[in-house]
Amino acid sequence: MIIKRNSILYFSGTGNTYDVASKLAKRCNLKLINIASLIEEEELEIKCETIGIAFPIYYGGIPKIVNGIISKMKFYNEPYIFALSTYGGMPGNPFKILERILKEKEGTLGSGFLVNMPGNYLPRNGARRSSVQIRNFKRADKKIEEVTELIISKKVLQYEKSPYIIDRPFSNFLEKRIEKLSGYDVNFRVDDKCDNCGICIKICPVKNINVESGTLRWLEKCEQCMACIQYCPRKAIQYGKKTSKKKRYTNPNVDYLKVLLDNSAN
């Protein structure tokens, strides 16, 4: 696949990264491309002048699916590469990792921006109060406004780092843990509220869920994006023993479920 138009490639589980990436794409006149739609591509020839990579931060690092897509990239004419990362807790140092990965592909990270959003990792926390979410969204919108001109002008900047400092040194250690995330799907289970609607199967970005003998099965290639558990209309999917009573979270500003379903249909 050849990407000739200035674009932003994004990965999103429950809509946070899609929300900020789509707003930035509109402001900067960038084509919005879902990374999950590129999985089957053997090579990505980047022949545009500006390319963005937007993703949620997992364990202070980069989701496996994003790393996999970058490994397929071949850069032409030294494009301006920027990154946008959403996080709910402590962000770690994802751009240091990204900078190293891009360098291996002969690409250079021109800038990296952190955007705080409501967390979606249900095994740890349920959805925050609406008032807290609204404050998050307002700060995120302000951040998008601030970085728009920087990206349009292809400003080369030192990438942003975690404001907490304490989490930065652990990024390299946590990066190794990301490799093990695929097997964490053994913690998913389905209770008796499941009506076999099939939404979870359709929206999983890596096709990690299927039905065997009438029962949902996870196939150990999970990204831990939480789309399946958060979008289940009957709250029938659980993770371990502590999610049944937790309030689900999906970004209320966008109809990301429709985006996921449309992507699966294609």
N, C-alpha and C positions, 0 to 999 in steps of 0.2 A: 504494500500500500504506500502511496506517495501522498504526503501532506504538503500542499503548496500554499494553502491559505493560512494566514496567521491564526493560531488556534490555542485553545486551552483544553487540555486533556484532564478529565476529572474522574475520581472514584468516590462514590458516596453510598453509604448503607441506608441511612434513614433521612437523608435530605439536607443535612447541614452543609456539607461541602458543595452539593449541587446548588444550594441557595446562594452561597457567596460566589461560586464560580460563574453561575449564570448572570448574576448582576455585574460582575467584572467583565464578562464577555460582551455584554451589551454596551457598557461604558467605553470599552476599549476596541470595539468592533472586531471581536475575535470569534471564530467558529467554536462552538461548544461540542466536544466529543467525549462520549462516555467510554472510559477505559475498558469496561467490561465488553463492549462491542468489538474490541480489537484483539481479544484473546486468540482467535484463530489465525490472525495474521502472522506470517512467517517473518516478515521484516517491515519496518516502518522507516521510510526514507523521508527525513525531515528537510524539506526544501523551501520552507517559509523563512521569513525574517525574524518572527517572534513566535515562541512556543512556550506555553505555560503548563505546569503540572500541578494539579490541585488534589489534595488527599487528606483524609483524617489521620491523626497521629495515633499509632498503636504502640504501647510500651515505649514511648519516646522515640519511635522510629517510623519506618515506612511500611505500609501493607505489602504483603508478598506479591499481590496482583500488580501493584504499581512497579515494584522492582522488576517483575517479569516483563512488563511492557517496555520499560527503559532498556532492558537488555536486548530488545529487538530493534532499537533505534540506530539509525545511521545518519549523522549530521552532515549537511552540506552548507558551505558558505558561512560558517560560524554564526548561527542564529543567536538572538538574545533569548536566553532561557531564564524564566522566573518560576518560582514555586510559591504556592499558597497552601498553608496547612491549618486545618481546624483542630481544636482540642478542647476537651472538657475539664481535664485535671491539670497535671503538670506536663508541659510539652516536651521536656527533654531537649535533645539537640538533633532533630531530624535532618536539618539542612547540612550538617557536617557529614552525615551518612550519605545524603543525596549528592553532595559535592564530590565525594569519593566515587560513587557509582557513575556519575556523569563523566568524570575524568577518565574512567576506564573505557568509556565510549567516545572519547575525544570531544566531549562537550564541556562547556564552562557555565557554572551557575552564576547568573548575573545578579540575582537578588532573591531573597526568600522572606516571606511575610507570614506571621503567626496571627490567627484569628480565633479568639475565644468564643466558643459556642456552648449551648447546653449539652451536657454529657448524655450519651445514649447507651452506655455499657450497663445493661440491666442487671447482670449478676452482681454488680457492685452497688448501684443506686437506681432508684426509680426516678421518674420524671420530676423535675423541680417545679415549684409553684409557677403559675403563669406570669406573675409579676417579676420573678427572677429571670425567666426566659425572655421577657420583653426587654429588660435591661441589657441582657446579652445581645439581643438582636440589634438594639440601637447602637451599641458599641461596635458591633460587627459592621453595620452599615457605614458608620463613621470611618472605620478602618478602610473599607473599600473605596470611599471617597478620597482618602488620603493617598492611597497607593496608585490610583488610576493614572494620574499624570506621570508618576514615576515609571510606570510600565509603558505608557504611550511614548515617552521620551527615551525609553530603553536605558534608564539610569542604572549604572552598575554600582551596587551597594554591598556592604557587608551584610550577610544574611542575619535575620533576627534570631536571638537566642532566648531561652527560657528566662523569665524574670525572677525565677525562684532560686537559681544557681545550684541548689542542693541536688536537683535531678539531672543536671548536665553530665556529671562524671559517670552516671550509670547507663548512659545511652549505649555504649559498646556492649556492656553486659546484657542489657535488655534486648539488643538487636538479635542476639543468639536465641532468645526466647521466642521471637517472632517466628523462627523456623519451625517451632514446635506447635504453633497455633492450630495447624490443620487437624491435629489429633484431639484438640480440646472439644470437638463436636460430640464426643462420647457423652458429654454432660447434657446434651439436648434430649428432651423426651416429650412425649405428647400425652396429654391427659384425656379423659373421656368426653371433653367438650368438642373434640375434633370432629368435624363433619365432612372431612375429605374434600374441601373446596379446591385444594391444589394451588392456592396462591403462593404458599411458601416455595413450592417446586418451581413455579414460573419466575419468581423474582430473585432467586439466588443467583448472584452474579457469576458464580463458578460452577453452576449446575451440580451442587453438592448434595441435593436431596432427591430421593426417589421413593417409590412405593414398592415394598416387597411383601407379598401375601397380605395386602390390605393395611400394612403398617408403614409409617414413614421411617425412612432410614437416612442417616447422615453418612457420607462416604469418605470422611477423613481428608478432605481437601478444603476445609472451612477457612474463610478469611476473618471470621469473628466480627463481621460487619453488623450483626444483630438485625438485619432486615427481616428474617423469617419470624423471629420472636416478637419484634415490635409491630409488624404489620398484620400478624394473625388476627383476623376479625373476631374470633371467639376467645382469644387469649388462651388457646389450648396448648401452645408450645411453652415449655418450661426449660430452665437451665439449672440443673442441680435441684436443690430443695428450697431455695430462698426467693424465687421470682413470682410465685403464684399470686401473691398479694401486692406486688409492686406495680405502680402505675406505669403504663407503657409511654414511650416517647417517640414521636416522629415530628419532623420539622413542620410547624403549622403554617408556614408562609408559602409553601409550595406543595403541589400535588405530585409528590415524588413517586407514590405508588403507581400512578399512571405512567410515569416515565419508565419505571422498572418493567411494568407489564408490556409497554410498547417495545422496549428493547428485547424482551423475551420473544415477542411475536416476530421480530425481524431476525 
